[in-house]
Amino acid sequence: MSIKKALLVLAGILAIGVLSPVPSALAQAPQASASSSVLPTGGGAALLDPSDTVFLLLDHQAGLFQTVKDISVADLRSSVVMLAKLATLMKIPVITSASEPTGTNGPLMPEIHEFAPHAVYVARKGEVNAWDNEEFVKTVRGTGRKTLIMAGVWTSVCVMFPALDAKVAGYKVYAVMDASGDVSEMANRTTLARFVQGDVIPVTTNAVLSEIHRTWNRPDAGEIGKLYAHVSPNYAAVVESYIKAQDVARQSK
């Protein structure tokens, strides 16, 4: 009888587990998997895994650029171009979107799709928060990747809203601060604080490049070097002086 009672209790517990409602955010959360970029030394365990990453470039629109005050528009656009080039070089999926590209916010900057021709554009139906758009979320989930690198204009709205929602949905989320822009330094600072509170990781374009790069011992090192020169013109000068020094050394032999 004791065994029979125990089985009945166990059956009841399992029934409760099956019938209990599961929060939608948890039900939709991606399953964790081991990073393919972690070395036997443990190196890379805390860094980006390119095979698990997707870039979300949101609302980089001509009209909105005119309201950006916390970063120069030239630097902002340059950072976005670098991300597009990096995504193409590393074969990382890119998803772009805009809420009202035919309205006052203006069209998306064309350089994104120029330098990342594989990028997928998702048209929204006026939603300010891209995560409110079913097709956008479906497209993100369709990549099968669990690490989201987000950038956009404005940082406090078009990046922060979907970043926080994606985090709740179980994704690891990064916000690229210098590939994003906002209406003031105050807006940028308060957004940065909210990112940290919401466990969204703030980064720069150079950090994203370096985390994905990881080693110079690779066949595409030359192309990666060009991206560093893009991020930092001063680094381009370092490369030029090194190349010149190598030429001089060869000629002197």
N, C-alpha and C positions, 0 to 999 in steps of 0.2 A: 504493500500500500504506500509506503514512504517513497518508493521509486516512482510509482504512478503519480503521486501528488507532485513530486519534483518535476516530472515531465510536463504536467499541466501548468505549473508555475512558469516554467521555461517557455512554454508555448504562448502563455499570456504576455510575457515580456516581449517576445518576438513580434507578437501581433501589435502591441503598442508602438514598437519601433517602426513597423511598416506603415501603420495608419497615421502616425504623428506627422503633422505638416512640417515641411522643411522650408526655411526662409528662402525666397527666390534667389537672393544674391548668392547664398551658399550653394543652392542647387545648380546654379549656372557657373559657379567658379571653376576655372580650368584646373585640371589635375596637375600636381607638382611632378616634375621629372628631373632626373639628374642632368646637370649641365654638361654639354659635350665639350666645353672649353676648359674644364678643370684639369689641371696637370697632376701627376702623381705626387708632386710636392705640396699640393693643396692650393697652388697658385691659380687665381682666377675664380675661386669659390665665391668671392664677394663682388665679382665684376660682371659686366655684360656678357651674355652668350649670344653671338651673332646669329646662330641657328635658331634661337628662340625669340628673336627681336623683330618688331615691326615699327616703322616710323609713321606717326600720325601728324600730318602737317595741316593745321586748321586755320582757316580764315585769314590767310596772308593776302589781304585784299588791298587794292590801290587806294580806295577811299579811307579805309581804316589806318593805313600807313600815315596819313596826314594828321592823325590825332596822336601818334606815338611821341612821347616826350622823355622817356627814360633811357632811350638808346638811339643813336643816330640811325636813320632809315637805311643808309648805305651799309652800316655794319650789320644791321638786322638782316637785310636781304643777302648779304655776303655769307652770313652764317647759315641761312636756309639753303643757299646754293651748295655750300660744302656738304650739308646733310644729304642733299639730293645726289651729289656726286659719290659720296661714301656709300649710300644705299645701292647705287648702281654697281660700283666696284665690288662690293661684298655680297651682292645679290640679296639684299634685304628688302622685303616688301614695303611699299609706301602707299598710304591711303591719304588722300586729300579730300577736303570738303569745305563748303561755304553755305551760310544760311540764306543769303539773298544776293547772289553775285550780279543780278541785273538791277539791283537797287543802288542806293547811295553808298553802300559799303564798297562797291566796285568789284571788278573781276579779280581773280586770283593772279598773283605774279606768275608770268609765263615761264620763268626760269625753272620752276620745280619740275614741270612735265617735260621741259626741254632737256634737263640733265638727268632726270629719272623717268625715261619714257615708259617704263613698266608700271609707273604709279597708277593707282585706280582712283578715279574721282567719284565720290558719292554725293549726289545732289540732295540737299535737305529741303524740307518744306516749310522753311521759316523758323525752325527750332534754333534757339540760341545755343542750347547745349547739344552737341553732336550725339551724346549718349541718349538723348530723347528720341533720336531717329532710329527706327527699327532696322532700316537697310544698312545704316552705318554700323550698328552693333553687330548685325549679321555678317557684314564684310570683315570686321575685326575678328570675330570668332572663326570665320572661314579660313583664316590664315593658319589656325592651329597653334599660334604662338602666344606666349603668356607674358612677355615683357614688352611694354609699350613705351616708346620714346615719343613724347608729345612736345609740340611747339606751336605757337599761334599768336594771333592778335585778336583781342586783348588777352594778356596773360591772366588777368584776374577774372576773366569770364570764359572766353573760348577755350582756354587751356585748363583752367582750374575746375570748371564744372564737370567736363568729361573725365578729367584726371581723378577727381574724388569719387565719382560714380564707378569708374573702372576699378579703382582700388577696392571699393566695397564688393565689387563683383568677383574679386579674387585675383586680379592681375597685379604684376609688379609694374609700377609706373614711375617714369622719369619725366621731369619737366626741363626742357632746354631753355635756360633763362635768356641767353644772348641770341637765341633764334626766335624769341618772342618779344613783344613790346606792349607797353601800356600807356595810359594817359598821363601818368606822373610818377615821380620817384616814390611818393607815398603809396600809390597803388601797387607798385612793384614790391615794396618792403612788406606791406601787409599781406600780399599774396604769398610771398616767400614764407612768412610766418605760418600762414594757413596750410601751405604745402607740408611743412615740417610737422605740424600738428596732425595732419591727415595721413602721414607716412608716405607722402609722395616725395621722391628723391630729386632735389634740384641739382642740375648739372650745367656745364657749358659745352659748346660744340667741340672744343679741344679735348675735354674729358671724354666725350662720347667717342671721338676719333681714336684717342689713345687706348681706351678700354677695349675697343674692337680690334685695334691694331695688334697689341700685345707683344710682337716680336719683329725685328728687322730681318730675321732669318726666314724669309718667305719670298716667293717669286715675284710678287706684286709690290715689293718694297719701294721701287722707284715711283710707282703711281701713288702710293701712300705718302711718300715724301712730298709730292706735289700738293697733296691736300694739306699737309702741315704748312707749306708755304702759302697756301690760300688762307688758312686761319691766321697765320702770323707772317706778314710781309718781312718782318725782321729775320725770321727763320729762313726765308728765301734768300736773304743776303748772306746768311751763314753758308747755305748750300753753294751759292755762287762763288764765295771766297774759297771754299774747300775745293771745288772743281778747278778753279784757277790755280790753286796751290799744287794740285795733283798734276796739272798740265806742265807747270814750271819744273816740277821735280822730274818728270819724264824727259823733258827737253834737255835738262842739265846732265843727264847720264851719258 
